[in-house]
């Protein structure tokens, strides 16, 4: 739908969706920048996050607004400071290397599923100093149930909020309950053990408000859940699409392998500057298949964007995947060309044309974390493995809250020589 709208209405268009009669889709870079930056004060988060995903995310960073959001962002910012992020690199590279070493020649693998498990493990260890590998399957199933239910209700003629006890919502609640068991267990264990391990969970437990009071377990749960889910879901999808594109573009893969092989060892943080093409490969994959393929807002007042009057309480969709494939911005937009993100070419990308992490005051707090993680994982795995897809036809798009490959990415593993 989003790609079709971008082609038929490359600027802005109002469409109908269920009972929502004022759904406005923005597909032009300048107008996207107006919504997300210049006129940001006229918008808040859409019901997709604030209502239908609230059972999962609670009142964490993704769903909070205005002063509360600003306060939470300041609290979490030290965990994503440059020096702290660099300190996570060794763990990221080591886990990626361990993953790559765990496969035999010809083994069958679902790339999408394995990237979810790997990034979940990395987020658990780097941000929460916790081993969560054994919980990966439980979390994966629960997140999928939550996203399917949210998307189903958003597209329904009569959306039913999560508190109504329908069969779908009851299943949703049980899934959230399984997620809660994992996160509350982490909080209990850390409170019992005490001490500051320098991770996010320690920061949240030690945090104090203006009156000197600590955060409740519920507040810590909401922030932890947000970071856990947002921190692994999007990067995993980006990596899955990257390996998909590499298999379909052997010339690009050959250049990537040559760059990684020239380094000669598992990359460290300091090595990343020697792997510019590796990062460009991931950025280009996120252009073609952005994990967050749309950004939704709700107008809190009448506002004019690009000469189009948007009424109060309208839902405004910034069409990220449509922006990423505009032929006037991206020559041969369907072509997988990582050189778009090298040197001067990257500097020439117009503002608002590339939004894998949003922009403005709501830009993803973990964007540098995600890029470094993907950079290291891609290099470490490419040095040891090559995936060959079992299906030759193009992968379908599963358009949930994030953009997943439909039916996964079944592939064979091939070991590369040392």
C-alpha positions in Angstrom: 0.0 0.0 0.0 2.7 2.5 1.0 4.7 2.0 -2.2 1.6 2.4 -4.3 0.6 5.6 -2.6 4.0 7.0 -3.0 3.8 6.4 -6.8 0.3 7.7 -7.2 0.5 10.6 -4.7 4.2 11.5 -4.3 3.5 14.5 -2.1 0.5 14.1 0.3 -2.8 12.4 0.2 -5.8 11.8 2.4 -7.2 8.2 2.5 -9.7 6.2 4.4 -8.9 3.3 6.7 -11.6 1.7 8.8 -13.4 4.2 11.0 -10.5 6.6 10.7 -11.6 9.1 8.0 -8.7 11.5 8.3 -5.7 9.4 7.5 -3.0 11.6 5.8 0.0 10.0 4.1 3.1 12.0 3.5 5.6 10.7 0.9 7.8 13.8 0.1 11.0 14.6 2.0 10.3 18.2 2.7 6.8 17.4 4.0 8.2 14.6 6.2 10.6 17.1 7.7 7.7 19.5 8.4 5.8 16.8 10.3 8.7 15.4 12.2 10.8 18.5 12.8 9.4 21.9 11.9 5.9 21.4 13.1 6.6 18.6 15.6 4.7 20.4 18.4 1.5 19.9 16.4 1.7 16.1 16.6 1.9 13.3 19.2 2.3 9.6 18.8 -0.5 7.7 17.0 -2.9 5.2 18.6 -0.8 2.4 17.2 1.7 3.0 19.9 -0.2 4.9 22.5 -3.2 2.5 22.5 -2.7 -0.8 20.8 0.9 -1.4 21.8 0.6 0.1 25.2 0.1 -3.3 26.9 3.6 -4.3 25.7 5.4 -0.9 25.9 3.6 0.7 28.8 4.6 4.3 29.5 8.2 3.9 28.2 10.2 6.1 25.9 8.4 5.1 22.7 4.9 6.0 24.0 5.5 8.9 26.4 4.9 12.5 25.3 6.2 16.0 25.9 7.8 16.7 29.3 7.7 13.0 30.4 9.4 11.9 27.2 12.1 14.6 27.6 12.7 13.5 31.2 12.9 9.8 30.3 15.2 10.5 27.4 17.7 12.4 29.6 17.6 9.5 32.1 18.5 7.0 29.4 20.9 9.1 27.4 24.1 8.2 29.3 23.5 4.5 28.3 23.8 5.5 24.7 26.7 8.0 25.0 29.5 7.5 22.5 32.0 6.2 25.0 29.4 3.7 26.5 28.4 2.4 23.1 32.0 1.8 22.1 32.3 -0.3 25.2 29.6 -2.6 23.9 31.5 -3.4 20.7 33.6 -6.3 22.1 30.5 -8.2 23.3 28.7 -7.6 20.0 31.6 -8.9 17.9 32.2 -11.9 20.3 28.5 -13.0 20.1 28.5 -12.6 16.4 31.6 -14.7 16.1 30.2 -17.3 18.3 27.1 -17.4 16.2 29.1 -17.9 13.0 31.2 -20.6 14.5 28.1 -22.6 15.5 27.1 -23.8 12.0 28.1 -26.7 9.8 28.4 -26.7 6.0 25.1 -27.1 4.3 23.0 -26.5 7.5 19.5 -25.2 7.0 18.7 -21.9 8.7 16.0 -19.3 8.8 18.1 -16.1 8.6 15.3 -13.9 9.9 14.7 -16.1 12.9 18.4 -16.4 13.8 19.0 -12.7 13.5 16.2 -12.1 16.0 17.8 -14.5 18.5 21.3 -13.1 18.0 20.3 -9.4 18.5 18.1 -10.3 21.4 21.0 -12.0 23.1 23.3 -9.0 22.4 20.8 -6.5 23.7 20.3 -8.6 26.9 24.0 -8.7 27.6 25.1 -5.2 26.6 22.2 -3.2 28.0 21.0 -5.4 30.9 24.1 -7.6 31.7 21.8 -10.6 31.5 21.9 -13.9 29.6 18.6 -14.1 27.8 19.3 -16.7 25.1 17.0 -19.3 26.7 14.1 -16.8 26.6 14.5 -16.0 22.9 11.8 -18.3 21.6 9.2 -17.2 24.2 9.9 -13.5 23.4 9.8 -14.1 19.7 6.4 -15.7 19.9 5.0 -13.1 22.3 6.2 -10.2 20.2 4.7 -11.7 17.0 1.3 -12.1 18.7 1.4 -8.5 20.0 2.3 -7.1 16.6 -0.3 -9.1 14.7 -3.0 -8.0 17.1 -2.0 -4.3 16.9 -1.9 -4.3 13.1 -5.2 -6.2 12.9 -7.0 -3.7 15.1 -5.5 -0.7 13.4 -6.8 -1.9 10.0 -10.2 -3.0 11.4 -13.5 -1.3 10.5 -14.2 -0.9 14.2 -10.9 -1.1 16.1 -11.3 -2.8 19.5 -8.9 -1.5 22.2 -6.8 -4.0 24.1 -8.8 -3.8 27.3 -11.9 -5.4 25.7 -11.8 -9.2 26.4 -12.0 -10.5 22.9 -10.3 -13.8 22.0 -7.6 -11.9 20.2 -7.0 -9.5 23.1 -7.0 -12.4 25.7 -4.3 -14.1 23.6 -2.5 -10.7 23.5 -2.6 -10.4 27.2 -1.2 -13.9 27.8 1.7 -13.0 25.4 2.4 -9.8 27.4 2.2 -11.8 30.6 5.0 -14.1 29.3 7.1 -11.0 28.5 6.4 -9.5 31.9 7.6 -12.7 33.6 11.0 -12.4 32.0 11.5 -8.6 32.6 10.2 -8.6 36.2 12.5 -11.6 36.9 15.4 -9.6 35.7 14.4 -6.6 37.9 13.9 -8.8 41.0 17.3 -10.5 40.5 19.1 -7.2 40.1 17.5 -5.6 43.1 18.4 -8.7 45.2 22.0 -8.7 44.0 22.5 -4.9 44.2 25.5 -3.1 42.9 26.0 -1.0 39.8 27.2 -3.0 36.8 27.2 0.0 34.5 24.3 -1.2 32.4 20.9 0.3 31.8 19.1 -1.8 34.3 21.4 -0.6 37.1 20.9 3.0 36.0 17.1 2.6 36.1 17.2 1.0 39.6 19.5 3.7 40.9 17.6 6.6 39.3 15.8 9.1 41.5 13.1 11.6 40.7 13.0 15.3 41.8 11.7 14.3 45.2 14.5 11.7 45.6 12.1 8.7 45.1 13.2 5.6 43.1 11.4 4.3 40.0 8.8 1.7 40.6 9.2 -1.8 39.2 6.4 -0.9 36.7 8.3 2.1 35.5 11.5 0.1 35.2 9.6 -2.6 33.4 8.2 -0.2 30.8 11.6 1.3 30.0 13.3 -2.1 29.9 10.6 -3.6 27.7 10.8 -0.8 25.3 14.6 -1.1 25.0 14.5 -4.9 24.8 11.9 -5.0 22.0 12.9 -1.9 20.0 16.6 -2.7 20.5 16.6 -6.1 18.8 13.5 -6.2 16.5 14.6 -3.5 14.1 18.3 -4.4 13.9 17.4 -8.1 13.3 15.0 -7.2 10.5 17.6 -4.9 8.9 20.3 -7.7 9.0 17.9 -10.3 7.6 17.1 -8.1 4.7 20.8 -7.3 4.2 21.7 -11.0 3.9 18.7 -11.5 1.5 20.0 -8.7 -0.7 23.5 -10.0 -0.6 22.5 -13.4 -1.9 20.6 -11.7 -4.8 23.5 -9.4 -5.6 26.7 -11.5 -5.8 28.8 -8.6 -7.0 28.0 -6.5 -3.9 28.6 -9.6 -1.7 32.0 -10.1 -3.4 33.1 -6.5 -2.6 31.8 -6.8 1.0 33.8 -10.1 1.5 36.9 -8.5 0.0 36.7 -5.6 2.5 36.1 -7.9 5.4 38.8 -10.4 4.4 41.4 -7.6 4.0 40.9 -6.7 7.7 42.0 -10.3 8.5 40.4 -10.7 11.9 37.1 -10.3 13.8 36.5 -6.5 13.9 36.9 -4.4 16.9 35.4 -0.9 17.5 38.6 0.7 16.2 38.5 -1.4 13.0 35.1 -0.1 11.9 36.5 2.9 10.1 38.3 0.4 7.8 35.0 -1.1 6.8 33.0 1.7 5.2 31.5 -0.5 2.5 30.2 -2.9 5.1 28.3 -0.1 6.8 27.1 1.2 3.5 25.7 -2.2 2.7 23.5 -2.2 5.8 22.4 1.4 5.2 21.3 0.6 1.7 19.4 -2.5 2.9 17.6 -0.2 5.3 16.8 2.1 2.4 15.1 -0.7 0.4 13.6 -2.5 3.3 13.3 -0.1 6.3 12.5 -2.0 9.4 10.4 0.9 10.6 8.6 1.5 7.2 6.2 4.2 8.4 6.1 6.7 11.2 2.6 7.6 12.5 1.5 10.7 14.3 -1.8 12.2 15.5 -2.4 16.0 15.1 -3.4 17.8 18.3 -4.5 20.9 16.4 -5.3 22.0 12.9 -2.1 22.4 11.0 -1.0 23.2 7.4 1.7 20.9 5.9 2.8 21.6 2.3 -0.3 23.7 1.7 -2.5 20.8 2.8 -4.8 21.5 5.8 -4.6 18.7 8.3 -7.5 18.8 10.8 -7.1 18.1 14.5 -7.1 14.4 15.5 -6.0 13.3 12.0 -3.6 10.4 11.7 -0.6 11.3 9.7 1.6 8.6 8.2 5.2 9.5 7.1 5.7 7.0 4.3 9.3 5.9 5.0 9.5 3.1 2.5 7.9 5.4 -0.1 10.4 8.1 0.7 13.3 5.6 0.4 12.3 4.6 -3.2 11.5 8.0 -4.8 13.1 8.0 -8.3 13.7 11.7 -8.1 15.9 11.2 -5.0 17.3 7.7 -5.6 18.3 7.0 -9.2 17.2 3.5 -10.1 15.5 3.2 -6.7 15.0 -0.6 -6.9 18.8 -1.2 -7.5 20.8 -2.4 -4.5 23.6 0.1 -4.6 25.5 0.6 -1.3 27.8 3.3 -2.9 24.9 5.7 -2.4 26.1 5.8 1.2 29.8 6.4 0.6 31.6 9.8 0.6 30.0 12.7 -1.1 27.0 10.7 -2.4 25.8 10.2 1.1 26.2 13.9 1.9 24.0 14.8 -1.0 20.9 12.9 0.3 18.2 15.5 0.8 16.9 16.1 4.4 13.9 13.9 5.1 14.6 11.5 2.3 16.2 8.8 4.4 14.5 8.1 7.8 15.4 4.6 9.1 15.6 6.0 12.6 13.1 8.9 12.3 14.4 12.4 12.9 13.9 15.4 15.2 13.1 15.2 18.9 11.8 11.6 18.5 14.9 10.3 16.7 15.7 6.8 17.9 17.9 7.1 21.0 19.6 3.8 20.0 20.4 4.7 16.4 24.2 4.7 16.9 24.0 1.5 19.0 22.0 -0.2 16.2 24.4 0.9 13.4 27.5 -0.2 15.3 25.8 -3.5 16.2 24.8 -4.2 12.6 28.2 -3.1 11.3 30.0 -5.5 13.6 27.6 -8.5 13.1 27.7 -8.1 9.4 31.5 -8.1 9.2 31.9 -10.9 11.7 29.4 -13.2 10.0 30.5 -12.4 6.5 34.1 -13.3 7.4 33.0 -16.8 8.2 29.7 -17.6 6.5 27.8 -17.1 3.3 24.0 -17.7 3.1 22.3 -19.1 0.0 18.5 -18.6 -0.1 16.4 -21.7 -0.7 13.7 -19.6 -2.5 14.6 -17.9 -5.8 11.4 -15.8 -6.0 11.5 -12.3 -4.3 10.7 -12.3 -0.6 7.2 -11.0 0.3 6.7 -8.2 2.8 5.1 -8.9 6.1 3.9 -5.4 7.1 3.5 -5.6 10.9 4.7 -2.8 13.2 8.0 -3.5 11.6 8.8 -4.8 8.1 9.6 -8.5 8.2 10.3 -11.0 5.4 7.1 -12.9 4.9 7.5 -16.6 5.8 11.1 -16.0 6.9 14.2 -16.4 4.9 15.1 -20.2 4.7 18.7 -20.6 3.5 21.7 -22.9 3.5 24.9 -22.1 5.3 28.2 -22.2 3.5 31.5 -21.9 5.4 34.0 -19.5 4.0 37.8 -20.4 4.3 39.8 -18.6 7.0 
